[in-house]
Amino acid sequence: MHAISNREQQHRHLNKSLNSSNFSGVDMASTPHLFSESPLLTWIGDETLFSLVSRYHYFSGSRSNDATSMALFGHSRRGYQHDLPAGIDEFCHRTEGLFGTASEICTQRTLLCYYSKFINSEDELAAVSAMRSTTVTGLKYRLGILTSRFRAHHPLKACRRCMAEDLATTGWSYWHIEHQFPGIWVCAKHGQFLLESKVKSNGVERFLWHLPKADNLLPAPQLAPVAINELMKNLTRLALLTSDVMGSKEIVRMDLSYLHILYQAELRRRNLLLSNERLPLSKIAAEFEAHVRPFRMVHEFAALPGNPDQAYSQLSRYLRHPRAGTHPLRHLIMIDWLFGDYKKFLEACRAGMSPSISNTTLQYTASASETKEDSRKAEFSAAIQQDQLSVSGAAKKVGIDVATGMAWATKLGIKCDRRPKKLMPTRRAFLIEELQLGIDKAEAAARYQISVGTVTHVLRTEVGLHAAWKKIRLESALNSARKRWANLISENAGLGVKFIRKLEPALYAWLYRNDRHWLSENSNPRSHPESSRVLRAPWDERDTALSSAIANAILKLAPRLGNRSLRLWHLYQEIPELRAKLSALHRLPRTAVAIDRALGGKAKPSNDQASDGQAKQLRIDLDPT
């Protein structure tokens, strides 16, 4: 039971202002003062905005969750998100700025403080702008959360010992923001497993304002002692690392385009690079998979590699090329694997960066080979432009072959004289015309009976040709990908984007990286279930797995529920992925029957088309609030 302040007079004034107004259609100019200049409630420790508003909800004796949302956010369905809420400007207006500016609240009291460490300042400003507005639709998509394969629901988590201590010292148990970070399942202070709330994140009572309460928390996972010890050791290490990185004063923002260089440097230090500086991915993939194996005992980490082949695929992305939109948890796992703790990571950063990194974006100095190449390019340019040497003479002076010199000269905008051996001027002119139209290199090589290397040489040694070729190729690829995605959306109009993107994950990922704005604007399936065609998704496998999971959940829930009736939301508390499949039960007949039996035959199949575009499904209430 949460403690109430002794300041009864102010409490009555606050409660009266909340309950005496009809908040629908409130005139902003006449909005009642909900807080005095010295507010009854102030921030406690590292609590979240959701926690503060939940305390206000209890403290004010609000008649309903909707009334609290209306009072503080101006709308009954605004601000309720526990992770990345909307309506922050309205909240600051109604609380007269007593809890900080909108920007401060967004970046310090919501989960944006976690993601902002790994995005650039422009993306952070865009996220803050969305949260200050009336809707955050698309924000998780733009932050790369929805495509990360880590679940995007951000379950509320709490530590029992923190709850007890907080209640004793402040009169409240509240939600600590650090406990809500993705991948954090151990309290860094107490070494206790964090317990997940039964509500909010899985759709159960999603508009509810509430605080940590013992009977609303799921039990810790039941594992063998050896397994739980191994899991706790790894989760504790990751929790400490995450806490240190997020609170770092030395590195205020990660530049993701340089992290792969740091990872490679550590592998080089471990002598895991081949003599030619290539990455032996097949060798290190097994080591990486072994490192992440204990984490996979927690459902949130299911996207981590489950075998060496999957590890190979993931490492090939994170070690070779920088990638935008990568979930911070993947980088934290990489840092944990390669460095073990924040201190070693920071030492590695300092070893590869300019002397001072305080209050700057993480930057790395170029490797010795890169520095040497840059100096040779500068010398080559001076030899041609100042010393008036020929391309071959300048190449000889700096110690490179003539072909490389021609490529460097082309980048400088210098046209090179040629002495063709295979590709005569007329044929070369025709080849250039086709390359300007975007012909594939292999196709061009076959058509002109030359090697792909020769085609590449032409691209690199004709001023402006390579850039023009890449541009037309990208445009062609974009048009093709857009057409394929539009066809997928049209053919599967009865399904949500979450399902559709699984039909062509590579296509979705490519568009996300290369044409994100268009993808965002063209990812709303039309609600015409009758237009859906045969899907390539493995529905039979899903049906079998879900129906089996329901049977197991019933056995698990029976002793817990006792004489109480089993409800649908009980099932998707145990099986979070079930809720997302409710709109596709016409494709999951065994699952539909299992649900019907579990609910005692109360859910009857419907043959009517749903008015919201969902396909045939059971007549069950999807919203238990």
N, C-alpha and C positions, 0 to 999 in steps of 0.2 A: 504494500500500500504506500502511495507516494505522499511525502510530507507536504503540508500546506503552510504558507507563511503566516506569521502572527499579525501582519499588517491588515487587519480586518476591514478597516475603513476604506483603504485603497482597493482592497479585494472587492468590496461591495460595489464601489464605483466602476471597477473594471468589468465585473460580472453584469452590472446594469447596462453598461454601454454595449456589451455584446448581445444581451438578450432583449433589449428594448427596441432594437431596430430591425426593420424588415430589410435584409441586406440585398434582396433582389431589386435592381434598379436604384441603388444608392447613388445619390448625387455626390460626386467627389468633393464638391465644395463644402458639403455638410456632413462628411464622414466623421463619426464620433471619434474622440481621442481615446485610443485604446491603451495608450501608455502615457504616464506622466513624464515630466522631464527626467525624473529619476525612476527608471522602469522597475517594476516589481520583479521582473525576470531579467537576468543578465546571462551572458555566455558562461558555461561551466567548462573549464578545461578545453579539450579538443572536440567538443560535441559538434554534431552536424546541424545544419539548418532544420532538417526534419525533426531532430531531437528537440530543438528549442521550441518549435511550433507544437510538437506533441506535449511538451511540458505546459505550454500556454493552454492547450486544449483541456488538460486535466485541471490546471490551476483555476481557470475561468469558470469551470463547471458548465462548459458549452453543452447545449442541448443535442448537438449532432456533429458529426465530422464535416458535413456540408456547411454548417454554420461557421465553423472555425475557418474553413477555406474561404468562405465568403467574407468573413471579417478581415482576414489578413491578406488575401490575394484578390478580392473583388469578384470571385467566381467560385462556384461550388466544385468545379472540376479543374482547378488550377492550383499549382504549387504542391500538389499531393505527392509528386514523385520523390522518392527517398534518396535518389542518387543524383540526378541532373534535373532539377525542377525548373519550371517556367514561372513567369510572373514576379521576378525578383524586384523589378522597378516598382511595381504596385505594392509589394511588401514594404519596401523602404519608404514609399510615400505614406502608407498607412501607419507605419511605426515611427514616422518622422525622423528617420535616419539614426535612431538610437542604437541600432545594432551594427552600424557600419554602412559603408557605401555599397551599392549593388555590385560593383566590381570586386570589392573585398569579400563580400559574402559568397559570390560565385567561385572565386579562386582560393578561398580559405576554408569554407564551411560546406562545400559539396565535393563530389568525387572529381570535379574538374581539376582540383588541386593535384590529383594523381596523374591524370592524363596530360595536364599542361606541362609537366616536366619533360615530356617526350614529343611535344608538337612545337611548331614555330610560333612566333608571336602573332602572326597574322591569323593563324588557325585558332589560337587562344582568344583573340579579340572577337572572332566570328562566333565562337562558342559562347562567350560572355554575352554577346549581343542577342543570341537566340534565347538564352536563359532569362535575360531581362525582358524579353518580349512575352507575348501571350501564349506562345507554343514552342515546344522543343522538338516538333516533328522533324525527323531526319537528322537530328544532332548525333545520335549514336552511329548512324550510317556514316556521317561525315568524319567522325573521329576514328572510323575503322573498327568500331567495336562489333558491329553486326557481321562483319566478314572475317573476324579473327578466329572463328571456330571455338573461342571461349564463350561461354554463355553470357549474354548481355544483360541479364536480369539483376545482377549485383545483389545477392541475398543479404539481408540484414543479419549481422552476427554480433554476439556478445560473449563476454567472459564472465563466468559466475562470480569469481573473486572480485573482479572490477565492480560488478553490480553491487555486491555486499559492501565493499569499501566506499563506493560512491554514495550509496544510500546512507551509510553511517556518517559521512563527512559533509555531504551537501543536502541530504534529505531527498535526493532523487537518484534513481538509476537511469542512465542515459546512454545514447548511442555515441561511441567514440569513433571519430572519422578514420583513424588508423586501422581499426578493426574491419572497416568496410572495404579496404583496398582489395582489388582482385588478387587472388593468390595467397591472401593472408588468412590462415586458419589456426594460428597459435598466437596467444597474447604474449607480446615480447616482454611485458613486465612480469607476468606471473608464470609463463611457460605452460599455460593451460590451453587445452583445445577450445577454440571458439565454437559456440553452438549457433546453429542457423535458426532464424525465426521461421515459424510456420506460415506466416502471412506476408502480404505485400508483394514480394518479388515473384511469387508463383501465381499471381492473379487472385489469390484469396484475399478478400477485403482490401483491394488495392487502393481505395480512397480513405483507408483508416489512418487516424493519427494514434500512434501508440508508442510505448516505451518498453525497454527490455523487461520481460516478466518470465519467471521460471517455467510456468506451465504453457508458455507460447514458444518454447525452444525445443528443437529436435534433439534427441540424444546424440552423443558422440558416436562415431563409427565403432562397431564391435569387430575387433581384429585380434589375431593371436598376439601374445605379449611381444614376441620377437618382431613381428610386423609393425605393431603400434609404436614400439621403441624406435625402429628405423624411420618410420613416417614422422614421428615427432621431432627427431633429430634434424631431418631435412627441412621440415616446415618451420622449425625454430630458426634455423640458419637463414632461410629465405625471408622470414619476417624481420629479422634484425637487419639484413641487407636492405630490404625495401624501406624500412624506417630510416636508415642512415642516408640512403639515396634521396628519398623525398625531403628529408630535413637538411640536406647538404647546403652549406653556405658557399662552398668552393665551386660547385657546379650547379648553377641555377636553372640551366636548360640543356638537355642533351641534343647534340646535332647528330641525328641518326646517320647522316651520310658519312660519318667518320668512325662509327663504332666498329664496322667490319674490319677496318684497318687495325684497330686495337685488338680485336679478337685474333686476327692473323698474327700480330706481333707476339701474343702470348703463346700461340701454337708454335711459332718459330722458336721461342725461348725454350719450349718443351721438346724441341727437336722433332716435331711432328710434321714439318714440311719436308718435301722431297728436295733433293739437291738443286733442282731447277726451279725452286720456289713454288712448285705446284702443290695443291692441297690433296693429300691422299684421303679423300672423303670416305672411301670404303673402310679405311682403317680407323679413322676417328669416329665414324658413325656409331660403331659398336660401343665405344666408350661413352658417347653422349647418351645413347639409348639406356645404358646401364645406370647412368647418373639420374635420369628422369624417371626411371622405373618406379621408385617408391612414391613419387608424387602422384602417379596415376591411380593410386588407391583412393584419392579424393576425386569426386566426379568432375569438379571444375577443370582438372588437368587432363581430361580425356583427349584433348587436342594435341597433347605432346606425343612424340613418336612412341609407338608400341612395339616396334621391331627395327632392326638395323636399316631396312629398306626405307622406312618412313623417316628415320633419322637422317639418312643420306639425302633424301629429298629436301628436308627442312634446312639442313646445314648448307646445302648448295645455294640456298637463297640468302642465308644470313651471314655467310662467310665470304661469298664472292662479290656480291653487288649490294649497295645500299638500296633499301626498299621503303617507300613512303607508306604510311598507314599501318605499320607493324605494331601489334599490340605491345604495350610496355612490358607485360608479363613475359613475353618471349625474350625480350632483351634482359630482363632481370634473371631469368633462368640461365641464359647464356653467361651472364656475369657471374652468377653463382657457380656454374660449372667450371669456368676458366680461372676465376680469381678467388672464390670462396667467401670473401667478405669485402666490405666497403673500403677498408684501409688499404688492402692490396690493390683494389681497383683504382683508388685515387692515386696510389703510387705509380701505377702503370700509366694513368692519364698524365701525371706530371712528367714522367719520363718521355712522353711523346708529344708534349705540348710546349708552348712558349712559357717563359718563367712564371708569369702570373696568370692564374685562371680565376681568381676571385671575382665574382659578379660578372662573369662573361659566359658566353656560350662555349660549350666544350669544343675545342679545336685541337687539331693535331698537326705537327710539323710534317712536311713531306718526308718520305723515306729517302735514304742516300741515293738510291738509283733514280728516283724522280727528280731530286735536286740536280743531279749530274746531267740528266736529259734536258732539263730546262736551261741550264747554262750552255749546253751544246747547241740548243735551238737558237739562243740569243747570239752565240758566236757565228752560227751558220747564217743568220739573218744579216748580221753586220758584214760578213764576207761578201754577200751578194749586193747589198744595198749601198755599202760604204766603200768596200774595196773593189767593187765592180767585177768580182769573179764570176765565172760561169757556175751553173748548178753543179756540174761534175767537179770543178775546181774547189768550190766551197765544201762539197761533200768530202773530198779528199783531205782538205785542211782540218776538218773537225773529226775525221775518222769514222765516217759512216758510208754505207754503199750508196751508189747513185740513185737507185730506186727509192730509197728512204729520203734522199735529198730532194728528189722530184716531188714526193708527197709533202715534205715540209714546205717547199717553195710554193706549191699549189695553195696550201693553207695561208701563205703570206700574200696570195693573189698574184703570184708571178707565173706567167705562162712559160712552159718549158719547151725547148727544142727537142725533137724526137728523131731517132734513127730506127724506123720500124723494121722489124725482121719478119713478123708474121701478119701483123694487122696493118695493111696498106691504108693510105689516107682516105680513100673512098669508103672502104669497109668500116674504118674507124668512125667516119662521120655517120654512117647508118647506125652503127652500134650506139653511138652517143645519143642519137635521136630516140632510139628504143629505150635506152636507159632513162632519158628524160621523161618517158611515158611510164616508167616504173616497172620495166620487165625484170623478172627474177634473174639473179646472177647465173644460176645453174642453167636456166632456159636459154639465156643469152650465150653462154659458153657452148651449149650444144648446137645452137643455131649457126654460130659463126665458126664452129670447129676450133675453138681455143679453150684454154684452161680457165677455171673459175678464178685462179690467181691473176690471169691476164685481165679479166673483166674488172677485178678489184683494183688492179693497177691503173686502169683507165679511169675508174671512178675517183681514185685518189690523186690523179695527176692532171685532171681537167678542171680548171678553175670553176667553182660553183656547182659542178656536176653532182658531187656526192651529196651535198645539202639538198639539191633539187630532187635527186633520186629518193632520198630518205623521206622527204616531205610527201611526194606522190605515193610512195609505198605506204606511209602511215595513213594518208587519206583513204587509200583503197582498203586498207585493213579496217579502218574505222567504219567505212560504209558497209563492208561485209559483216563485221561484228554487230553493227547496229541492226542490220536486216535480220540476222539470225536471232538476236535478242527480241526484236519486235515480233517475229514469228512465234517464239517460245511464249511470249506474253499472250498473244492472240490464241494460240492452240490450247493454252492451259488457263483460260480466263477464270475458271472456278477455283483456282488455288492462289495462295498468297505467294509473295516474292520469296519468302524463306524456302518454300518447296521448289519453286521454279528454278532458283539459282542452283539447287542441288542437281538438277537435270543436266546442266552444262556448267559445272563449277569453274572449268578453265576459261570459258567464255566470259563468265561473270567477273572473274578475277582480272582478266585482261582489260575489260571495259572499266572496271573500278580503278585500275592503275592509269589508264590512258584516256578515258573519257568519262570521268566521274560525274561531271555536271549533267551530261546527257543521260547517263544511266539513272541518276536520281530522278530526273524529270520523266523518265519513260519506264518506271517500274511500278506502275499501278495497274494491275490486271483488271480488265473489264469484267464486270459481273455477269457473265453469260455461261453458266455451267454447261448448257447444252452444246457449246462450241468446243468443249474439251475433247481431245482425241486420245489415243492410246499413249500412255506415258512410258518413259523408259526407266522410271524409278522402280526400285525393287519392292513393290507393294506387298507381295506375298511374304517376303522376309520380314518386313516391318510388322505385318499383321501377326505373324507367328510370334515374334519377339514381344510385341505389346500385349497380346492375349496371355502369354505366359507370365509377363511381368504383373499383370492384373491379378492373376491367380495367386502369385506369391505375395502380392500386397495385401490381398484379402486375409491370407493366413497370418500375416504380420499384424494387421489392424484389429482382427477379431478380439484378442485378449485385451487390447488397449481400449476398445470402444465399449466392451461389456454389453449392456442392454440398449445402448444408443444405436440409432439407425445409421447405416453407412450412407454417406453422401458422396456425390461425384467429386467434390473438392477434396475429400479425404484421399481419393485415388490419385489425383494429380499432385497432391502434396508428396506422396510416395513416389510417383512416376512423373517428374516435371515435364518430360517430353510429350506426355499424353495430351495435355491441354492444347498444344499446337496442332495435334492430329484430329481434334474433334470436328473440324470442318471437312475432313476427308473420310469420315466413317463409312461412306458408301464404297470406298475402296478397301476398307478394312473390316470385312464381315465378321471374322472371328473376334476381333476386338469389340465390335458393336454388340455381339451376343454376350461376350464376357462382361461388358458393362451392364447390360440389361439384367443378366443373372445376378450380378453383384448388388444391384439396386433393388432386387426382389421383383423384377418384372415391371417396375414403375416407368421405365423408359421405353416408349413404344416407337418403332421405326416410323418415319414419315416418308410418304411418297411425293410430297409437295416440294417444289423448289423454294428454297429459302429466299425471303424478300431481299436480303442483303447480298445475294449472289453466292452464298455458300451452297455447296452441293448437298444432296440428301443426307440427312443425319438424324440422330436420335432427338426426340423432343425432350431435351434436358436443359436446365438453366445453366448457362455457361458462366454466369456472374453470381457468385454466392454472397455478394455484399448485400 
